[in-house]
Structures are given as structure tokens and as C-alpha cells.
């Protein structure tokens, strides 16, 4: 284990970069639990293979982590360019459980190991997931900060310049936090991610298992520009969530006092779980989830070096969403990847990935 | 996975270096099976901690591999300077199951992934161990040669200049090899390790579970100089083994035609398993091994950067053996480490370790 640092990242000159800054690599966790993955997780594994393959093709060093029992299968399915290493997890949301990687202005690279409690104990078997970040930092020989609060990578989106967006329903969630406190969150993301100004939307996406992860709702696509999940259907419970966010964001400024431009991205569907999809999972043995609304959103894209991977979820809206996002991320090849299988587990492409910033030098 | 090379290492300019050449790092595998480790493997784990600690102190980047279920415990016990990564194995003999690392004259580093079959199926549950080398090469992003035969790292000792020593009882073992064939072995070590001249001793150490691993019997300590396990007791069945080796080695030359100098290293004991040591293992539930002779040998030392780690096994002989070895490895601090717990599992310090050569450049 490299040093556990007792200092404050921001004071040390470290910040969380924006996703569009250059990546050195990317971590994904092999989906293998049968708790919420159907058919022994075989369909979703092919989705992860396609994602890993696409990211590796853009020049990132992709690592997929997997338990011992699935190692040979993962190694067989994944392309040679992808590194497979053994790290056992319950969930496959590297976004949430991998370290928050930080950079400084001198090529330094470090990581924050936040507390993880299975989304406020909504997910079972999360003790392994809570150890994921430390294992990766040990493996990468990177110094580690211990984040002072429960925090998941998908909770926040940042512009890398001091601005962050979160949802109050998530960061003030009484299931995760015994005494939800706005100042505690503000202090933590300022000190540990370099976020000087935190924008609080009231809500995330409707029916999101995470109770408001920002990577389904609103994302920076460049400094001063935000993409927002949108529906014009006033009868959809998502409408008031998106409208409230629109109202707030269009009146907001970033950390440097510049107004934000907001672009609406249509939501797919609404999408619902089929009876077939509800069957054959551990959770399905207890609860029939047929008809449950899925937290589908094109905002769950991944910006890789030179490309943007966009969920393909609904033929009626896929191309429109991809066209808008592609316009907002010029110079990046838009890659639409069918990802409904990931969505059945509650996340999507962004949730499944965690980039490592490119750096010229590694901290010893 | 980096490339699986279809070419021949020796033709590509690669060779296995001598252990005294500079190391970049060292792998050890956490002992955790209860098949042959007593008391839940707890005593032997402390031995491995001491070894890892000592090697790290000499400036090698030490990695200990461990299963998911023992990760937290290993991380707790091992010093911060040691990296812990998850790779599940049955046995803890990194020497035998890790890759044979090769170097070329241009800073290149590659590995050979031999076939491993649990010492001719003498050990159970070896399917994970057979995958160890490939996992390490994947993790280290090193190109891989597939070794064409069953081979264990402890089978051979080399001078890095083209000479190797093996035991015929081991490399022509009909339990491991369907049709034992001297030429097949000669070809394999020439092509895959760069050994131009292979010296065949008839036997390894008496009562060695591996049926003749060389790292209990005879080791190069410098070009042209060999240390040999020795007893002067003609009633000990080890005597004829050591005497035959002495006769053969003192008449031999290395790959460059230079005569060998041979130094006798006393064996400890003889050492035998106690009744207490036989109890509480899985194998002990089937076979009472009380009184079984242990394959104790000081030859199972590890040459690290700047030091030599020597098993401490018997107060009557420890210091004499260490003094001789220290004289043969000048400039290296002799570190005597109590290692009887490792010996109970059939190996010792050298078996538990696998060095990675230092290199100026890594193969992509």
C-alpha cells in the first residue's frame, strides 16, 4: 500500500479533472452477481465487453476487474488489448466504487477512497465494493486519501475548474447520512475534489435506484455548458424534476461566475422492465419487478479519448440524443452502444466505467 | 492480455538471468490453504510477512498475491511498502507458478508461462496455480511465451550465462511426463530460458515432495561457482545423493567450458515433522505425518538486491551454513529468517519468491 495521506487534497494542489481531459486508462468491473443480473449475468457481460473494446480502441489502457471464479471466462471474452486483473466485487459500478482520481499541475496522480455503503445499504454484499478503491490504488501504486464521508463517484459531475453539480435528494439522503448536512458535503467536495462551487439540483432522474446520481441527470460537456435529461411530457413525473433543474441551472453561474448554457437531451421511453427481464435473478425470486420503470438516460455517456460512448436504449430517441451530444462534444466520434442489459441492473455506460487521468508522472 | 508470442525466446535474444543480477521486484503468494498449512495457515503467514518485509527493505518492489477472502488480513499484516493484489491460488510457491522472467540486451522484459500440473498431480486444486503466470504477465503488461512443457521454476538453477542444473529424477519424472525424454527438456530450456548447457544431477534432496527441485540441492552463487547441499553422514540417505552430485559437478564445466568450483553447505537436522505439526491440516486428517522427514535445506535461500535471505532451521547448523553462503555472496547482507513453518508445506524461502529482473524498458 502506498502512503495514506493525512493532508487535504485541495491544499496539496489536487483536483478532480473533467472527464474530457486526457485519460491514461479506464477501469471496469466485470458484472457477475446473479442478484440483479439476469441469466447468470451473461447478457450484460457482452455489453461490458463491447464497452471495454470500444474504449480500448480509443487508446486508453483498459483494465477489467473480475473475481477468481469468472477470470477465465472474462479473459476469454475480452479482447487482448484489455488487461484483466482479479479484484472481487459485488456490483459492477466502477464509477461509484473506484477511487476519485485527482491530478495536480505537476503531473501528480492520487486517489480518494471514499466510504461506500451500498447506496445506503440499498444493495447487499457491499463490503467487497467498499474495498475496491483501496485495492486499485494499491495495484496502481498511487497514494491514497481517505474520503471523510459516504460518497459514490456517480453522485457528482464536475467541470474540472472548480464547479460541481449534485442532487439534494441524493447528497442529503437520510438513508445514507445519519444527519444530512449540506455544509458537510460542501466541505468534503471542496477539500477532496477541488470543487469550490457546488450546484444543488433538487432531484436526479425519476425511479433511479441511487436516489439521484447526477450521471443520469445533468453533465458538463465543456466549461460553462451543461447537458440535462429532459422530457416535455408534463404527465411524466420526470417533467417536474427536469423543469426544476432547468430553472435552477439556467440562472446559475460556475465557480468563476460565468453563466451556464443548458442543453436538453430527451429521455428514452419511458422504459419498463419486462416480465422476462424480471425473472431469473435473486431479487426477482422475491419481488416481481415486471413493469418497474427503468432509470434510462442518455446522460449516462462516457467521454473517452477521442470518442463519446452513448447508451442506445430506444430507437425513437437514440439518434436525436446522440446527435445533440455529438454536437456538444465536437471532435469526438459518437459511438452508440446498446446498453439495456446494464440498465436492468440500475446503471449504464458511465456507471460501469472509471477513467484514470493521463499524467506525465506518478506520485511515489 | 499482452501479446502471446509464437516465436522462440532464445531466437528473440531473451534469456533467464541469474538471481544475483539486479531485481526490479519480487512476487510472493499468500499461504492460505488449510490442506498443508497448519492452524489455518496463520503461523506460516507471519513467516511470509517477515520475508516480504525483508525483501522490500532491500529496495525491491514486493507484491504479495492473495485471494479475496484473505485480502484484508494480508493487507493488515504486510507492511505498507508491500503491494497486495488479488490473485487466488492454491499453493504459495511463487517460484514454481509465477512466470520465468526473461531479459534481452536492450532492456526488454518478457515471461514464460509454463504448464503447471501440481507437481505431477501430487498437489490438489492446482488449476488456479496453473493460471498464475498468465495473470501476472497480464497485470504487469508483459508479453508472454507459452512454455511447451510442464515446468516449475524451482526445477532449475541457472548462471544467466547459458548454464543450468537440474535433477534427472525430477525432469525425467514419469509422474509429470508421459514419456520422459532428455532431449525434450534440453530443447525446452535452451529455447525458452537460454540455457545452452544443462547439467543433470541424478537426484535432488531426499524426501523432497517435488521429487528433486534444484533449489533445495545445488545453486549457482556466481559464474563458475556452485553451492551444494551436503552431509558427511554416510548412513543418511542424503549422503549418496550429495556425493553423486559432488562427483559430477566437480568434473563438470559451464556453458563456456570453464570448470566449476563446488562448495559444501551442511544440511540441517535431519528434521522431522512433530505430532503437533501433523495435526490440524486437511492432509493431516487423512495421513498422520508425524515423524516424516522434512526437506530442509539452506540452499533454499533468496538472493535479493544487496542481501541474501537464508532459512533458519536448526541452531546446530544455521550459523555455519549462513557463514559459508555469506562468504560466497560477498557484499550481500546475510539475513537469517526462521522458516520452519514454510518447510512444513514442503518448501522454503526460495520457493516462496519469484524475482522480476530490473529493466530499463518494458516491452509493450
Interface residues (C-beta under 8 A of the other chain):
Chain A: X1 X2 X3 X61 X67 X68 X71 X72 X75 X80 X82 X83 X84 X85 X86 X87 X88 X128 X131 X134 X135 X138 X139 X141
Chain B: X1 X2 X3 X61 X67 X68 X71 X72 X75 X80 X82 X83 X84 X85 X86 X87 X88 X128 X131 X134 X135 X138 X139 X141
